[in-house]
Amino acid sequence: MRSPLGCATVLALILVSSAASASMCPVLIKQGRDAAATMNQNDASVKNALAKLDRAAALHKEGKHVDSMREANEALGMLGVKK
């Protein structure tokens, strides 16, 4: 039998982790855009990274924070940003 306190604790952890990932998306996207701003905008890898950052921003607005963070992290990797 599950205790109500245990279920409430699990639910609280899920909500906190979801809120934490939601707040990280804009930070990662900003890091990527700031890094790209210092690079050659005509470079294909920079263009691809910016496209990924645009996709990350769209996913964030849709509430798909895990997918948004994945896209943003991939863009950061393409730009050579250390995390």
Biopython code that builds the backbone (N, CA, C, O; Angstrom):
import numpy as np
from Bio.PDB.StructureBuilder import StructureBuilder

atoms = [
    (1, "MET", "N", (0.839, -1.185, 0.000)),
    (1, "MET", "CA", (0.000, 0.000, 0.000)),
    (1, "MET", "C", (0.883, 1.246, 0.000)),
    (1, "MET", "O", (1.842, 1.335, 0.767)),
    (2, "ARG", "N", (0.564, 2.173, -0.835)),
    (2, "ARG", "CA", (1.342, 3.414, -0.929)),
    (2, "ARG", "C", (0.828, 4.413, 0.094)),
    (2, "ARG", "O", (-0.370, 4.518, 0.358)),
    (3, "SER", "N", (1.785, 5.143, 0.660)),
    (3, "SER", "CA", (1.365, 6.162, 1.620)),
    (3, "SER", "C", (1.077, 7.464, 0.881)),
    (3, "SER", "O", (1.729, 7.765, -0.119)),
    (4, "PRO", "N", (0.126, 8.221, 1.353)),
    (4, "PRO", "CA", (-0.182, 9.502, 0.712)),
    (4, "PRO", "C", (1.019, 10.453, 0.742)),
    (4, "PRO", "O", (1.219, 11.230, -0.192)),
    (5, "LEU", "N", (1.807, 10.393, 1.800)),
    (5, "LEU", "CA", (2.973, 11.263, 1.914)),
    (5, "LEU", "C", (4.016, 10.898, 0.866)),
    (5, "LEU", "O", (4.647, 11.777, 0.278)),
    (6, "GLY", "N", (4.195, 9.604, 0.634)),
    (6, "GLY", "CA", (5.153, 9.159, -0.380)),
    (6, "GLY", "C", (4.741, 9.599, -1.769)),
    (6, "GLY", "O", (5.579, 10.046, -2.554)),
    (7, "CYS", "N", (3.470, 9.480, -2.081)),
    (7, "CYS", "CA", (2.968, 9.914, -3.389)),
    (7, "CYS", "C", (3.103, 11.424, -3.547)),
    (7, "CYS", "O", (3.452, 11.911, -4.622)),
    (8, "ALA", "N", (2.832, 12.154, -2.491)),
    (8, "ALA", "CA", (2.944, 13.611, -2.547)),
    (8, "ALA", "C", (4.396, 14.028, -2.738)),
    (8, "ALA", "O", (4.677, 14.991, -3.451)),
    (9, "THR", "N", (5.311, 13.315, -2.111)),
    (9, "THR", "CA", (6.736, 13.619, -2.249)),
    (9, "THR", "C", (7.196, 13.395, -3.676)),
    (9, "THR", "O", (7.913, 14.226, -4.233)),
    (10, "VAL", "N", (6.798, 12.291, -4.269)),
    (10, "VAL", "CA", (7.170, 11.989, -5.651)),
    (10, "VAL", "C", (6.593, 13.042, -6.592)),
    (10, "VAL", "O", (7.287, 13.511, -7.494)),
    (11, "LEU", "N", (5.350, 13.412, -6.392)),
    (11, "LEU", "CA", (4.718, 14.428, -7.226)),
    (11, "LEU", "C", (5.448, 15.766, -7.093)),
    (11, "LEU", "O", (5.671, 16.451, -8.091)),
    (12, "ALA", "N", (5.816, 16.135, -5.883)),
    (12, "ALA", "CA", (6.544, 17.389, -5.666)),
    (12, "ALA", "C", (7.884, 17.375, -6.378)),
    (12, "ALA", "O", (8.277, 18.380, -6.970)),
    (13, "LEU", "N", (8.592, 16.258, -6.333)),
    (13, "LEU", "CA", (9.886, 16.147, -7.010)),
    (13, "LEU", "C", (9.727, 16.273, -8.526)),
    (13, "LEU", "O", (10.543, 16.912, -9.190)),
    (14, "ILE", "N", (8.693, 15.673, -9.057)),
    (14, "ILE", "CA", (8.437, 15.766, -10.502)),
    (14, "ILE", "C", (8.161, 17.212, -10.890)),
    (14, "ILE", "O", (8.686, 17.692, -11.895)),
    (15, "LEU", "N", (7.358, 17.902, -10.118)),
    (15, "LEU", "CA", (7.023, 19.290, -10.426)),
    (15, "LEU", "C", (8.244, 20.195, -10.319)),
    (15, "LEU", "O", (8.430, 21.080, -11.155)),
    (16, "VAL", "N", (9.067, 19.988, -9.314)),
    (16, "VAL", "CA", (10.272, 20.799, -9.135)),
    (16, "VAL", "C", (11.250, 20.565, -10.273)),
    (16, "VAL", "O", (11.810, 21.520, -10.809)),
    (17, "SER", "N", (11.466, 19.301, -10.653)),
    (17, "SER", "CA", (12.402, 19.022, -11.739)),
    (17, "SER", "C", (11.887, 19.566, -13.062)),
    (17, "SER", "O", (12.675, 20.017, -13.894)),
    (18, "SER", "N", (10.586, 19.530, -13.264)),
    (18, "SER", "CA", (9.994, 20.089, -14.481)),
    (18, "SER", "C", (10.180, 21.597, -14.518)),
    (18, "SER", "O", (10.518, 22.154, -15.563)),
    (19, "ALA", "N", (9.967, 22.257, -13.402)),
    (19, "ALA", "CA", (10.142, 23.712, -13.338)),
    (19, "ALA", "C", (11.607, 24.081, -13.515)),
    (19, "ALA", "O", (11.920, 25.090, -14.147)),
    (20, "ALA", "N", (12.503, 23.277, -12.966)),
    (20, "ALA", "CA", (13.930, 23.556, -13.102)),
    (20, "ALA", "C", (14.366, 23.448, -14.553)),
    (20, "ALA", "O", (15.118, 24.294, -15.036)),
    (21, "SER", "N", (13.904, 22.420, -15.254)),
    (21, "SER", "CA", (14.289, 22.280, -16.655)),
    (21, "SER", "C", (13.659, 23.379, -17.499)),
    (21, "SER", "O", (14.252, 23.815, -18.486)),
    (22, "ALA", "N", (12.479, 23.828, -17.131)),
    (22, "ALA", "CA", (11.827, 24.905, -17.871)),
    (22, "ALA", "C", (12.615, 26.195, -17.753)),
    (22, "ALA", "O", (12.676, 26.975, -18.703)),
    (23, "SER", "N", (13.213, 26.426, -16.604)),
    (23, "SER", "CA", (13.971, 27.664, -16.421)),
    (23, "SER", "C", (15.353, 27.586, -17.046)),
    (23, "SER", "O", (15.987, 28.620, -17.257)),
    (24, "MET", "N", (15.837, 26.387, -17.347)),
    (24, "MET", "CA", (17.163, 26.234, -17.945)),
    (24, "MET", "C", (17.153, 26.467, -19.445)),
    (24, "MET", "O", (18.174, 26.869, -20.004)),
    (25, "CYS", "N", (16.049, 26.230, -20.103)),
    (25, "CYS", "CA", (15.996, 26.386, -21.563)),
    (25, "CYS", "C", (16.453, 27.770, -22.003)),
    (25, "CYS", "O", (17.349, 27.872, -22.840)),
    (26, "PRO", "N", (15.867, 28.841, -21.466)),
    (26, "PRO", "CA", (16.276, 30.173, -21.915)),
    (26, "PRO", "C", (17.748, 30.478, -21.620)),
    (26, "PRO", "O", (18.400, 31.193, -22.380)),
    (27, "VAL", "N", (18.261, 29.942, -20.527)),
    (27, "VAL", "CA", (19.666, 30.166, -20.177)),
    (27, "VAL", "C", (20.570, 29.527, -21.227)),
    (27, "VAL", "O", (21.513, 30.155, -21.708)),
    (28, "LEU", "N", (20.280, 28.285, -21.578)),
    (28, "LEU", "CA", (21.083, 27.589, -22.585)),
    (28, "LEU", "C", (20.980, 28.260, -23.947)),
    (28, "LEU", "O", (21.978, 28.397, -24.655)),
    (29, "ILE", "N", (19.780, 28.675, -24.309)),
    (29, "ILE", "CA", (19.575, 29.342, -25.599)),
    (29, "ILE", "C", (20.354, 30.655, -25.640)),
    (29, "ILE", "O", (20.977, 30.976, -26.652)),
    (30, "LYS", "N", (20.321, 31.413, -24.549)),
    (30, "LYS", "CA", (21.065, 32.679, -24.492)),
    (30, "LYS", "C", (22.564, 32.431, -24.593)),
    (30, "LYS", "O", (23.264, 33.158, -25.297)),
    (31, "GLN", "N", (23.061, 31.418, -23.900)),
    (31, "GLN", "CA", (24.487, 31.090, -23.995)),
    (31, "GLN", "C", (24.876, 30.822, -25.443)),
    (31, "GLN", "O", (25.908, 31.297, -25.916)),
    (32, "GLY", "N", (24.053, 30.068, -26.134)),
    (32, "GLY", "CA", (24.333, 29.748, -27.525)),
    (32, "GLY", "C", (24.297, 30.970, -28.416)),
    (32, "GLY", "O", (25.174, 31.154, -29.260)),
    (33, "ARG", "N", (23.295, 31.800, -28.235)),
    (33, "ARG", "CA", (23.193, 33.007, -29.063)),
    (33, "ARG", "C", (24.348, 33.974, -28.790)),
    (33, "ARG", "O", (24.877, 34.592, -29.715)),
    (34, "ASP", "N", (24.737, 34.102, -27.518)),
    (34, "ASP", "CA", (25.865, 34.967, -27.175)),
    (34, "ASP", "C", (27.151, 34.460, -27.816)),
    (34, "ASP", "O", (27.942, 35.244, -28.340)),
    (35, "ALA", "N", (27.357, 33.147, -27.772)),
    (35, "ALA", "CA", (28.557, 32.563, -28.376)),
    (35, "ALA", "C", (28.537, 32.743, -29.890)),
    (35, "ALA", "O", (29.554, 33.097, -30.486)),
    (36, "ALA", "N", (27.389, 32.503, -30.512)),
    (36, "ALA", "CA", (27.275, 32.621, -31.971)),
    (36, "ALA", "C", (27.506, 34.061, -32.429)),
    (36, "ALA", "O", (28.014, 34.293, -33.526)),
    (37, "ALA", "N", (27.134, 35.020, -31.592)),
    (37, "ALA", "CA", (27.291, 36.433, -31.950)),
    (37, "ALA", "C", (28.755, 36.820, -32.125)),
    (37, "ALA", "O", (29.064, 37.791, -32.815)),
    (38, "THR", "N", (29.658, 36.062, -31.500)),
    (38, "THR", "CA", (31.085, 36.370, -31.595)),
    (38, "THR", "C", (31.753, 35.622, -32.740)),
    (38, "THR", "O", (32.957, 35.763, -32.953)),
    (39, "MET", "N", (30.989, 34.831, -33.477)),
    (39, "MET", "CA", (31.535, 33.983, -34.529)),
    (39, "MET", "C", (31.109, 34.484, -35.905)),
    (39, "MET", "O", (30.266, 35.373, -36.021)),
    (40, "ASN", "N", (31.701, 33.904, -36.938)),
    (40, "ASN", "CA", (31.375, 34.222, -38.320)),
    (40, "ASN", "C", (29.958, 33.744, -38.631)),
    (40, "ASN", "O", (29.693, 32.542, -38.657)),
    (41, "GLN", "N", (29.062, 34.678, -38.863)),
    (41, "GLN", "CA", (27.648, 34.357, -39.091)),
    (41, "GLN", "C", (27.415, 33.620, -40.401)),
    (41, "GLN", "O", (26.357, 33.021, -40.595)),
    (42, "ASN", "N", (28.402, 33.659, -41.310)),
    (42, "ASN", "CA", (28.265, 32.974, -42.601)),
    (42, "ASN", "C", (28.759, 31.533, -42.554)),
    (42, "ASN", "O", (28.581, 30.788, -43.517)),
    (43, "ASP", "N", (29.373, 31.134, -41.450)),
    (43, "ASP", "CA", (29.871, 29.775, -41.291)),
    (43, "ASP", "C", (28.682, 28.810, -41.200)),
    (43, "ASP", "O", (27.716, 29.068, -40.481)),
    (44, "ALA", "N", (28.764, 27.715, -41.927)),
    (44, "ALA", "CA", (27.658, 26.744, -41.967)),
    (44, "ALA", "C", (27.347, 26.166, -40.590)),
    (44, "ALA", "O", (26.179, 25.976, -40.251)),
    (45, "SER", "N", (28.373, 25.887, -39.796)),
    (45, "SER", "CA", (28.120, 25.300, -38.471)),
    (45, "SER", "C", (27.441, 26.300, -37.543)),
    (45, "SER", "O", (26.627, 25.914, -36.704)),
    (46, "VAL", "N", (27.769, 27.578, -37.689)),
    (46, "VAL", "CA", (27.106, 28.608, -36.883)),
    (46, "VAL", "C", (25.640, 28.721, -37.314)),
    (46, "VAL", "O", (24.749, 28.818, -36.470)),
    (47, "LYS", "N", (25.397, 28.709, -38.611)),
    (47, "LYS", "CA", (24.012, 28.759, -39.107)),
    (47, "LYS", "C", (23.204, 27.560, -38.611)),
    (47, "LYS", "O", (22.050, 27.704, -38.207)),
    (48, "ASN", "N", (23.820, 26.376, -38.647)),
    (48, "ASN", "CA", (23.124, 25.175, -38.161)),
    (48, "ASN", "C", (22.842, 25.264, -36.667)),
    (48, "ASN", "O", (21.769, 24.873, -36.207)),
    (49, "ALA", "N", (23.801, 25.775, -35.920)),
    (49, "ALA", "CA", (23.619, 25.916, -34.473)),
    (49, "ALA", "C", (22.506, 26.920, -34.181)),
    (49, "ALA", "O", (21.686, 26.691, -33.292)),
    (50, "LEU", "N", (22.472, 28.018, -34.912)),
    (50, "LEU", "CA", (21.408, 29.006, -34.708)),
    (50, "LEU", "C", (20.038, 28.425, -35.046)),
    (50, "LEU", "O", (19.048, 28.734, -34.382)),
    (51, "ALA", "N", (19.981, 27.593, -36.066)),
    (51, "ALA", "CA", (18.716, 26.927, -36.400)),
    (51, "ALA", "C", (18.279, 26.018, -35.256)),
    (51, "ALA", "O", (17.094, 25.956, -34.927)),
    (52, "LYS", "N", (19.228, 25.316, -34.653)),
    (52, "LYS", "CA", (18.900, 24.459, -33.499)),
    (52, "LYS", "C", (18.424, 25.305, -32.325)),
    (52, "LYS", "O", (17.502, 24.911, -31.611)),
    (53, "LEU", "N", (19.042, 26.462, -32.121)),
    (53, "LEU", "CA", (18.618, 27.348, -31.029)),
    (53, "LEU", "C", (17.203, 27.887, -31.288)),
    (53, "LEU", "O", (16.410, 28.029, -30.358)),
    (54, "ASP", "N", (16.895, 28.185, -32.552)),
    (54, "ASP", "CA", (15.530, 28.603, -32.887)),
    (54, "ASP", "C", (14.540, 27.483, -32.575)),
    (54, "ASP", "O", (13.459, 27.725, -32.038)),
    (55, "ARG", "N", (14.925, 26.257, -32.920)),
    (55, "ARG", "CA", (14.068, 25.088, -32.641)),
    (55, "ARG", "C", (13.910, 24.894, -31.129)),
    (55, "ARG", "O", (12.823, 24.574, -30.648)),
    (56, "ALA", "N", (15.002, 25.089, -30.388)),
    (56, "ALA", "CA", (14.952, 24.957, -28.926)),
    (56, "ALA", "C", (13.988, 25.981, -28.332)),
    (56, "ALA", "O", (13.220, 25.662, -27.424)),
    (57, "ALA", "N", (14.028, 27.211, -28.845)),
    (57, "ALA", "CA", (13.122, 28.254, -28.346)),
    (57, "ALA", "C", (11.664, 27.891, -28.646)),
    (57, "ALA", "O", (10.786, 28.092, -27.808)),
    (58, "ALA", "N", (11.412, 27.361, -29.833)),
    (58, "ALA", "CA", (10.052, 26.961, -30.193)),
    (58, "ALA", "C", (9.563, 25.820, -29.296)),
    (58, "ALA", "O", (8.422, 25.829, -28.834)),
    (59, "LEU", "N", (10.430, 24.850, -29.060)),
    (59, "LEU", "CA", (10.054, 23.730, -28.186)),
    (59, "LEU", "C", (9.785, 24.215, -26.765)),
    (59, "LEU", "O", (8.871, 23.726, -26.102)),
    (60, "HIS", "N", (10.578, 25.172, -26.299)),
    (60, "HIS", "CA", (10.370, 25.727, -24.960)),
    (60, "HIS", "C", (8.987, 26.372, -24.868)),
    (60, "HIS", "O", (8.270, 26.180, -23.885)),
    (61, "LYS", "N", (8.619, 27.131, -25.890)),
    (61, "LYS", "CA", (7.303, 27.779, -25.891)),
    (61, "LYS", "C", (6.174, 26.767, -25.920)),
    (61, "LYS", "O", (5.086, 27.033, -25.409)),
    (62, "GLU", "N", (6.427, 25.589, -26.522)),
    (62, "GLU", "CA", (5.426, 24.522, -26.567)),
    (62, "GLU", "C", (5.380, 23.726, -25.265)),
    (62, "GLU", "O", (4.532, 22.849, -25.102)),
    (63, "GLY", "N", (6.284, 24.028, -24.344)),
    (63, "GLY", "CA", (6.328, 23.310, -23.074)),
    (63, "GLY", "C", (7.101, 22.007, -23.132)),
    (63, "GLY", "O", (7.033, 21.203, -22.201)),
    (64, "LYS", "N", (7.834, 21.788, -24.211)),
    (64, "LYS", "CA", (8.622, 20.558, -24.378)),
    (64, "LYS", "C", (10.059, 20.845, -23.939)),
    (64, "LYS", "O", (10.971, 20.952, -24.758)),
    (65, "HIS", "N", (10.229, 20.965, -22.624)),
    (65, "HIS", "CA", (11.492, 21.449, -22.071)),
    (65, "HIS", "C", (12.642, 20.461, -22.213)),
    (65, "HIS", "O", (13.781, 20.877, -22.425)),
    (66, "VAL", "N", (12.379, 19.194, -22.102)),
    (66, "VAL", "CA", (13.449, 18.203, -22.266)),
    (66, "VAL", "C", (13.970, 18.250, -23.701)),
    (66, "VAL", "O", (15.180, 18.240, -23.922)),
    (67, "ASP", "N", (13.072, 18.301, -24.664)),
    (67, "ASP", "CA", (13.472, 18.386, -26.067)),
    (67, "ASP", "C", (14.186, 19.701, -26.344)),
    (67, "ASP", "O", (15.160, 19.733, -27.096)),
    (68, "SER", "N", (13.706, 20.788, -25.738)),
    (68, "SER", "CA", (14.324, 22.094, -25.908)),
    (68, "SER", "C", (15.756, 22.095, -25.381)),
    (68, "SER", "O", (16.666, 22.611, -26.031)),
    (69, "MET", "N", (15.946, 21.517, -24.206)),
    (69, "MET", "CA", (17.290, 21.463, -23.623)),
    (69, "MET", "C", (18.213, 20.601, -24.476)),
    (69, "MET", "O", (19.392, 20.924, -24.628)),
    (70, "ARG", "N", (17.697, 19.514, -25.032)),
    (70, "ARG", "CA", (18.515, 18.650, -25.892)),
    (70, "ARG", "C", (18.988, 19.430, -27.117)),
    (70, "ARG", "O", (20.170, 19.395, -27.459)),
    (71, "GLU", "N", (18.063, 20.136, -27.780)),
    (71, "GLU", "CA", (18.420, 20.928, -28.960)),
    (71, "GLU", "C", (19.426, 22.018, -28.603)),
    (71, "GLU", "O", (20.402, 22.225, -29.325)),
    (72, "ALA", "N", (19.192, 22.711, -27.496)),
    (72, "ALA", "CA", (20.095, 23.792, -27.086)),
    (72, "ALA", "C", (21.479, 23.243, -26.761)),
    (72, "ALA", "O", (22.487, 23.845, -27.131)),
    (73, "ASN", "N", (21.535, 22.117, -26.078)),
    (73, "ASN", "CA", (22.831, 21.516, -25.753)),
    (73, "ASN", "C", (23.570, 21.054, -27.001)),
    (73, "ASN", "O", (24.793, 21.169, -27.076)),
    (74, "GLU", "N", (22.842, 20.534, -27.975)),
    (74, "GLU", "CA", (23.473, 20.147, -29.240)),
    (74, "GLU", "C", (24.044, 21.376, -29.940)),
    (74, "GLU", "O", (25.144, 21.325, -30.490)),
    (75, "ALA", "N", (23.306, 22.472, -29.920)),
    (75, "ALA", "CA", (23.789, 23.717, -30.526)),
    (75, "ALA", "C", (25.034, 24.218, -29.809)),
    (75, "ALA", "O", (25.988, 24.662, -30.448)),
    (76, "LEU", "N", (25.025, 24.148, -28.485)),
    (76, "LEU", "CA", (26.202, 24.583, -27.722)),
    (76, "LEU", "C", (27.415, 23.743, -28.095)),
    (76, "LEU", "O", (28.522, 24.267, -28.219)),
    (77, "GLY", "N", (27.212, 22.452, -28.271)),
    (77, "GLY", "CA", (28.298, 21.571, -28.671)),
    (77, "GLY", "C", (28.827, 21.944, -30.054)),
    (77, "GLY", "O", (30.036, 21.939, -30.287)),
    (78, "MET", "N", (27.918, 22.265, -30.962)),
    (78, "MET", "CA", (28.331, 22.650, -32.318)),
    (78, "MET", "C", (29.153, 23.943, -32.294)),
    (78, "MET", "O", (30.043, 24.143, -33.120)),
    (79, "LEU", "N", (28.837, 24.812, -31.334)),
    (79, "LEU", "CA", (29.532, 26.084, -31.220)),
    (79, "LEU", "C", (30.811, 25.976, -30.377)),
    (79, "LEU", "O", (31.590, 26.926, -30.293)),
    (80, "GLY", "N", (31.011, 24.829, -29.767)),
    (80, "GLY", "CA", (32.209, 24.632, -28.934)),
    (80, "GLY", "C", (32.118, 25.273, -27.572)),
    (80, "GLY", "O", (33.143, 25.556, -26.951)),
    (81, "VAL", "N", (30.901, 25.511, -27.091)),
    (81, "VAL", "CA", (30.700, 26.119, -25.778)),
    (81, "VAL", "C", (30.856, 25.043, -24.711)),
    (81, "VAL", "O", (30.220, 23.991, -24.771)),
    (82, "LYS", "N", (31.714, 25.326, -23.735)),
    (82, "LYS", "CA", (31.906, 24.408, -22.610)),
    (82, "LYS", "C", (30.766, 24.593, -21.621)),
    (82, "LYS", "O", (30.383, 25.717, -21.294)),
    (83, "LYS", "N", (30.227, 23.462, -21.145)),
    (83, "LYS", "CA", (29.116, 23.526, -20.184)),
    (83, "LYS", "C", (29.615, 23.295, -18.787)),
    (83, "LYS", "O", (28.829, 23.311, -17.840)),
]
sb = StructureBuilder()
sb.init_structure("model")
sb.init_model(0)
sb.init_chain("A")
sb.init_seg("    ")
for serial, (resi, resn, name, xyz) in enumerate(atoms, 1):
    if name == "N":
        sb.init_residue(resn, " ", resi, " ")
    sb.init_atom(name, np.array(xyz, "f"), 0.0, 1.0, " ", f" {name:<3s}", serial, name[0])
structure = sb.get_structure()
